[in-house]
């Protein structure tokens, strides 16, 4: 296995996206880890990491991620390429769209992670997000909205996985 994919999923949507990513990259290439069942310390065995995090309510970190939030501070992400995807609701919670992904991004950068997988904001309609890059033209990872734009999920995941294949150097 070359890539570890960690996710937390209350409703199953974040897990569904994890499984799509694994299928597209190859089940022999990606090990899935539900953070409710597996320790985050397993990340130390991988140089390529994907993390999936949904945003809850008013920009809050999902409960399973909240349980391991402080554990991230004990891990060294130096030398690791990390990509994020986040789920949120841009219509119902447009002021906090995929905020948890932005919070996780900042935490990982502070631990030395080399971040990849940034994604354009074109095609989304939201008021604010903590998951925007400094320019505001990209999210810090793939933004998925299963509530308002589920019909775009498959295409977005496919394009993002193709991008990650290049950025992770898996196409050589």
Secondary structure by P-SEA (a helix, b strand, c coil): ccbbbbbccccaaaaaaaaaaaaaaccccbbbbccccccccccccccbbbbbbbbcccccccaaaaaaaaaaaacccccbbbbbbbbbbccccccccaaaaaaaaaaaaaacccccbbbbcccccccccccccccccccccbbbbccccccaaaaaaaaaaaaaaaaacccc
